[in-house]
């Protein structure tokens, strides 16, 4: 019987360790960054700008980042990105402790933008590097463990820990984040990689090659479009989720925090079980199962009458999301040639993440329009019910056009 992947593969241990450290730091910043923004300003536009600034780089830089990744040594690129993020975290720490004026919130938005830009490079490079340190047969197990670690640290441990640290001082989470990122960079730097061929073409030509591959691979392009629609739907529901919890189910902040913890537990469970589910049911059935579970989950939330029902539905929605991630990331890592993996993976993620701001705006707009005529509760419930119906159409399309096996 073969030894577990974590024991027999040194490079993978280092990558998982680095990812765990950096994601724990990200989990601290997820809560601390908007909290700091509210201490600087009560202007909703300014606070929203800080939140948007960290995600905007995925729209602006995801595609060109792929060219940079394919022309770089992956482990060193990841380490440098983590060191840059550590420097930005220290800059935010200095901003926080110097009693900034209200106008400094825009400086914070600029720092959040740089932080997000480095994250684009780091995350895409890590996905691109994985097939070079893990055998093809181990990709599902490796991706499942990486996603599980990310959810556990980023969503389950990081935010509550940040809340405790903020009580001692608003700058402390950023200092801890900087230390974790330096350690992460050290772990990644120790990874040893075989020499790889790098693209010698100019930037624009290399970018065109990645776009051309994506356009030619119809199945990969369809999968990217389905992901974009799925993330559009998911973000529309997430945008109004807290309002649903407050206004429809009358949850306290503590109760809603417990619901989110259950959702994070579902994500960890889905990540760990994904390789076994794929082995038992097959890739294709698991792909359909993921989409169907999203639809049932959204409908269940829309019809729910208690926090317990909402928590249960979110558990399965997040478990299905991680099952989808493990399947599709592993499939892409096998399908795309290594010389193009950085570029094509970045284009794919542009489709997947680029729809999220649109989904957020649509979710808020739908509630605003419907509540004028039908009332707030109906409008909030309708968002989840519409999401469930949209997933039914998405499942029908996937069954007709997505054949990964």
N, C-alpha and C positions, 0 to 999 in steps of 0.2 A: 504494500500500500504506500503510495507516494506521500512524502511529507507535505504538510500544508504550504501553500504558496508563500505565506508570510515568513515561514521558517527557512525555506530553501532558496529564496531569492533576495539577496542583499539590496540590490537596487530598488526593488519594489518596497522593501521595508523603509528605506530612506524616503522614497516618494510618498508613501502613506504617512509616515511620520511628519514630513514637511507639510503635507496637505492638512493633517489634523491640527497642527500648530497654526497655520495661516487661517484656516476656517474658524478656529476658536477666536482668533483676533477679529475676523470679519463679523462674527456673532456679537462681539462686544461693540463694534462700531455701528452695527445695525440699529441698536438702541441708543447709543451715546451720541451719534451724530445728529439725529433730529432733535434729541433732548437739548443738546447744546444750542441748536438753532433757535429753539423756543426761548432759551434764556437770553439770546441776543436780540430777538425781535418777536413781536406778536403779529407782524404783517404776514397774512397767509400766502401772499405771492412770494415773499422772500423765503419762507419756510418750505414752500413747494419747490422753489428753485434749487434749494440744497438737495432735496430728495431726487429731483429730476437730473441734477448734474452728475450724480454718480452712475446713472444708467445711460445717459446720453452717449458716452463713448461707444456703447455697443452698436448704436446706429451709425456713428461717424467713422469708427476705426476698425470694426470687426473684420471687414474685407481686406483693407491694406495690411492689417496685422498679420494675416496669413502669409504674405510675401516675406515679411520680416522673419517670421518663424521658420520658413523653409530655407532661409539663408543664414540661420544662426545655429550655434550649438545649444540644444534645447535646455539642458540643465543649467548652463551659465545664463541663458536668457531669463529663465524662471528665477534664478537667484538674484539677478540684477533687478528684476521687476519687484521682488519682495523687499530688497534693500531700498528701492525708491519709495515703495509704499511705507516702509518704516520711517523714512525721512519725512514723508508727508504727515504721518501720524504724529511725529514729534512737533512738526510745525503747527498742527491743530492743537496739540497740548499747550504750546507756547501762547497760541491765540486765546485758549480757554482761560489760562491762569492770569492773563494780563488785563482782566476786566474790560473787555472790548466794548466799544460803542455800538449802537444799533447798526450802523453802516457796515460793521465788520462781518455781518452775516453774508454779505456778497463775497467777501474774501473767503469765507468758509465754503461757499458754493464753488468758488474757483478751485480750492484745495480738494473738494470732493470730486470735481471733474478730473483732476490729475490722478487722484486715487483710483477712480473708475477706469481711466485709460490704462494704467499699469495692470489693473486686474484683467482687462481684456487680453493683454499679451500673456499674462501669467496662466490664466485658465485655458486658453487655446493651446498654448505651448505644452501644458501638462497633458491634455488629451492627445496631442500629436505625438508626444514622446512615449506614451504608455506601450504601444505595440513594439517599440524597440527594446523594452526591458522585460516584457512578459510574453510568453509563448501564446500563439493564437488560441490554443485550446483553453488557456487560462483567462482570456479576456473578460468573460462574463463574471467569473469569481472576483477578478481584480476590480472591475468597474463597480460591482455590487458593494465591495468593501469600501471603496473610495467614496461612493455616494452615501453609504451608511455613515461613514465617519463625518462627512460634510454635514449631513442633516443633524447628527447627534451634537456636534460642536456648534454649528452655525445657528441652529434653530432651538435646540433643547437646552444646551448648557450656557452658551454665550450671552443671550439676552438677559436671563435672570441674574447671571454673574455681573453683567454690566450694571444692572439696577443696584446691586449691593455696593459695587465700587463707586458709583455716582454719589451714593450717600456719604462716602468719605471724601469725595472731591470730584468735580466734573472732569478734570483733566486726567484722572488716574486710568480710566479705560483706554485712553489713547497711548499712554505710556506703556501699559501692559501689552497693547497691540503691537507697538514698535518692537518690544523685546521678543515677542513671539515670532514676528516676521524676520528678525535677524537670525534667530535660531532656525527657522524654516529655510532661510537662504543657505545657512551652513550645511544643513542636511542635504539639500538638493545639489550643492556644489560637490559633495562627496560621491555623487552617483558617477559611475564610470560607464561611458558609452563607446561603442565601436565607431570608428570613423565613418561618416556618412557623406554621400554625394550631395553637394549643395548647388542650387541653381546659379548659373553664371549669367543668366539673361538680365536685361535691365528691368527696373521695377515695373514699368507699364506692361512690358511684354510678359513678365512673369504673372502679373495680375490677370491679363487676358487669357493666359493658359489655364489658370484656375477657373475662370468664368466659363471658358469653352468646355472644360471637362464637366462642369456642373450642368451646363445646358445639354450636353450630349448624353449624360446619364439620366434618362427620363425617370427611372425608378427613384433615384436619389433625389431628384428635384421634386417629385411628388411627395416623398417623405418629408422634405423640408417644408413644403406648403402645408401639409397636414399638421406638422408641428407648429407652424406659425398660427394656424387657425385655432389649434388646441390651446396655445398660450394666450391668444386673444380672448378666448372664452374664459380661461382660468383667471386672467387678470381682471376681466370685467366683474367676476364674482368676488374676487379678493378685495376689490375696491369698495364694495358695499357690504362686505362680510361683517365688519365691526358694527356698522349701523344696524344690520339685521339682528346681531346679537343684542344690541342695546335696546332698540325700539320695538322689536317683535318678540324676542324671548326674554327681555328684561334682565339680562345678565349684568352682574357686577364686573368690575375690572378683573378681580381675582378669578371669578368663574370663567371669564373669557380667556384668561391666561392659561387655565387648566385645559380648556378646549384646544388651544393652540399646541399645548404640550402633547395632548393625545394625537393631534395631527402629525407632529414631529415623530412621535413613536410609530405611527403608521408608515412614515417615510423610511425610518430605519428598518422596520420589519420587511417592507417591500424590497429594500435594497439587499438584505441578507437572504431572503427567500427566492429572489429572482433567478439565480442560476439553477436552483432545484426545480422551479416551475418551468423554466425553459427546457430543462432536461426531460421533464415528465410530459408536458403538453406540447412542446415544440414551439419554435419561434413565432410561427404564424398565428396559432391560437392565442398565445400570450399577447401578441400585438392587439388582436381584436378584443381580448379580455380587458386590456387596459382601457381602451376607448369606451367599451360598454360600462365598465365600472365608474368611469367619470360621469357618464350620463345618468346612471342610477343614483350616484352620490349627489349630484347637483339637484336632481328632482327630490331626493329625500330631504335635503336641506330646505328647499323651497316649501315643502309640506310639513316640516318638522314643527313640533309644539314644545320641545324641551331642549335644554342644553345637552342632555345625554344623547338625543337623536342626532343633533348637529355634530357632536364630537365623534360619534360612531361613523357617520357619513364621511366626515373629513379624514378619519383614519383610513378608510378604504380608498378615498380619492387620492390621498398622498401615497399610499402603498402602490396603487396602480400607476401613479406618475413615475415612481422609482423603477417599477418593472419596465415601463416604456423606455426610460433612460438607459437602463442596463442593456436592453435588447438593441436599441437603435445606435447607441454609441459603439458597442462592440461590433455591430454589423458594419458601420461606417469605417471603423478602424481596420477591418479586414478588406473592405471593398476598394477603398481609395489607395492608389499607389503611394508609397512612402514619400517619394519626391514631391508629391502634390498635396500631401495630407494636411499640412498647415494651411495652405490657401483654400482648399475646398472645404475643409472643416470650418474655417472662419466664415466663408460664404453661407454655409449651411446654418451656422449659428446666427448669422445676420437675419436670415429668414425667421428663425425661431424666436429670437429676442426682439427683433425690430417691431413686431406686432404688439408688444406688450403695452407701450404707452397709448396706442390706439384703443386697446381693450379697456384700459383704465378710464379713458375719457368716455368711451361708449357706455360702460357700466354706470357711471355717474349721470350721464345724459339721459339714459333710459329711465332711471329712477326719477329724475327731475321732471321729465315729460309725463310719465304715468301718474305720479302722485297728485298732479294738479286736477286730474279728472276722477281718479279711482282711489285716491288715498295712499298714505305712506306705506302701510303694511302690505297692501296688494302690490305696490310698485316694487318693494324690496323682495317679496316672494316671487314676483314675475321674473326678476333678473335670473334667479336660479332655475326656475322652470324653463325659461327660454334657453338657458345654457344646456340643460338636459336635452331639450329638443334638438338643439344644434349638434350635440354629440351623436344623436341618432342618425342625422344626415352624414356626419363625419364617419361614423362606423360603416354606413352603407357605401360610401365612397371608398373607404379603405378595403372593404371586402371585394369590391369590384376592381380596384386599380393597384393595390399594394400587395405584391406577392414576394416576400423576402426570401422564402425558401425555394 
